Amino acid sequence: MADERSDEELMRTYVEDGDAAAFRVLFERYGPQLLRLARRHLRNEDEAKEIVQQTFFKLHGARNDFRQGSRLRPWIMTIAMNLVREQWRKRKRRKTSSMDVDDRAAPMPERGSIETAQRAQMLRDALSKLPDTQREVVELHWFQEQPFKEIAEIVGSTEGAVRVRAHRAYNRLRGLLEKELA
């Protein structure tokens, strides 16, 4: 039976009472969502799973810092995105001999036409050409369906700045895709 308590109630119970069952429910609610987010950003299944584990490990470690009355979703998403950014920085520091992109974890249609697969690849390629800050906003807004207000909290910016990033990113994507389809 599904636990009807809100995320915030579960977090309060976990923090105040040490209720492991509440933590487990939070993991069940957010684990799959965070895994999809990390996969989309990192394109690597093992790294994505590691990000999810680290997110909950950090949530546990910082549980006493969670402010009662705050929403849990932006807080946990911020933790995950910070870990994703850290992973990007690690990758950039590593010397690699190949520029090949590992897209095994990239979302692909299960059954569909070759054209659909080609269009999905074109979109992934176009997204990869965006600056990290713009790509992050697009992925959180479009794929994770996050409102701009929550995205601003996650990326540590203002809602207006996030909207501008999204607008510029969507315009750039449109241009890249039109050029590709022409």
C-alpha angles and dihedrals in degrees: 000000000000118000108244096199118113120251089252093052090050091050092049090050091048094048098042101035102023088236105180091190090061090052090049091053090051089050091050091049098045105025097080093042093050091046091055090048093050093045091052092050100038103029089212123106097206094048090047092053090048090053091053091050093047091048092057092041089055091044088055093047094048097037092117090055092061107110115227109238092034123111116254099210098069090043095053092042090052090052091050095046091049089054091048090051090049089053091051089053091050090052092050091052092052117085112234128188097208134055093204115132117227103223099165090113092044114117110261128176111262094216122009146111125293087247091059091051091048092050091049089052091049090052092049090049092049091048090051089058093059120095111263093250093054095042090051092054093046093049093048093045102038105029101028092035092224118164116243091248092060092042089055090054092047097049095037098243140109122277090242093053090049091051090051091050090050093048092050092045094050091048091049092047091050090052093047093048094045089051090049093048095046 
